[in-house]
Amino acid sequence: MKSIRRTNRWRGVSAVALLAGSLGVLFSRPLVLLSGVVGVAFAAYARTAGTPEVELDVTRSVSDDEPLPGDEVRVRLTVENVGDSTLADLRVVDGVPDALPVTDGSARLGTSLRPGKSATLSYTVEAERGDHEFDPVTAIVRDFSGAIEVESEIECETILRCVPKLGTTVDVPLRAQTTQYTGRVTTDVGGSGVEFHATREYRPGDPLSRVDWNRLARTGELTTIEFREERAASVVVLVDTREKAYLSRGDGERNAVQYGVDAAGKIVTKLLDGGDRVGLASLGPETCWLAPGAGHDHQARARDLLATHEAFSPTPSEEMFYPTTRLKQLRKRLPASSQVVFVTPLCDDFGPEVARRLDAEDHLVTVVSPDPTATATAGQRFARTQRKHRVSELREAGVHVVDWDTDEMLGVALARMARVGGGFA
């Protein structure tokens, strides 16, 4: 695609040149007359200049097309003049995806190119989760006078796929809401398990391994030991992807949604590895829904959604968000026995309201909250205080909250929750 336009670089030169020539004749000043003649010559040349013939070939290469989040990727773009004309003024801008910040070098180049010659620019981007397709290269060429420029978009297909390694070595907090399937969540129901629950009178058919032989030897009574049953949970990991959730501590730093999606990936993987049935959903303008399931294929599907679905984009969506409608849709989709792990920065009152409503509707909620607040200014300190107040209110309402300082690993926040005894079944 090409567009041709005049730059109006020499606008007004003709009038000034004619004025200078007239003054030179009137006052018999040869130098003034000569400057007017030169001006007229430049104006005439600009008006008769032809459109530059632009024939460029571009090649883009990356040091790693499947990096991990946070990795630095070196991009090299080579531009070759495959035409027969010299390009006196060539400006090139590479189509870097918005989600990939340039950390070193520049994605722009200004040069001149003779036929058959090439020029190269290189820069470094920081990888971010997702599939990132580079936009076409923009090339702007001006003729020798600068009066006419030709802008071209040159396709050069390059896709950077960044899929994080998921999983955490620390148990994920779950509530005592389970399915009938065996799993890792300890319940108040007696049966088989590892934690002592109670003893009862022996019944024919009880396993001999569960007979209380010590009591039989001591009192002569035949009793059976019951343990707390461990069952699997049905969990939906819900990520807050509203525009208001895209908060960060400073320019160039990762926002709360990016941290939240990373956390969701680790939680989904850990729960699936533990035998639970896990689903995935977004709460934002773009809808993503994966019903609770299990198995390697289901885990691969969840991992792919977190990496590539537009709902989990590192930048906010421009679509409209209707909170009441989206929350209604979510409540209809949630299975009756499912609890919710809600990943939200608690940046406004809507997040806590969602957590309380779902918890009140028998979908026990655990909030995992990456903290995007800072303390550099009075406004930032006030925002941090407000967020702490929301955390306290949720805990007082019986909702378990993992308050995650993003300067530390997610596993540290989960382990701290386990030590204080909150948030676990």
Secondary structure, 3 states (H helix, E strand, C coil): CEEEEECCCCCCHHHHHHHHHHHHHHCCCHHHHHHHHHHHHHHHHHHHCCCCCCCEEEEEEECCCCCCCCCEEEEEEEEEECCCCCEEEEEEEEECCCCCCEEEECCEEEEEECCCCEEEEEEEEECCCEEEECEEEEEEEECCCCCEEEEEEECCCCEEEECCCCCCCCCCCCCCCCCCCEEEEEEEEEECEEEEEEEEECCCCCCHHHECHHHHHHHCCCEEEEEEEEECCEEEEEEECCHHHCCCCCCCCCCHHHHHHHHHHHHHHHHHHCCCEEEEEEECCCCCEEEEECCHHHHHHHHHHHHHCHHHCCCCCCCCCCHHHHHHHHHHHCCCCEEEEEECCCCCCHHHHHHHHHHHCCCCEEEEEEECCCCCCHHHHHHHHHHHHHHHHHHHCCCEEEEEECCCCHHHHHHHHHHHCCCCC
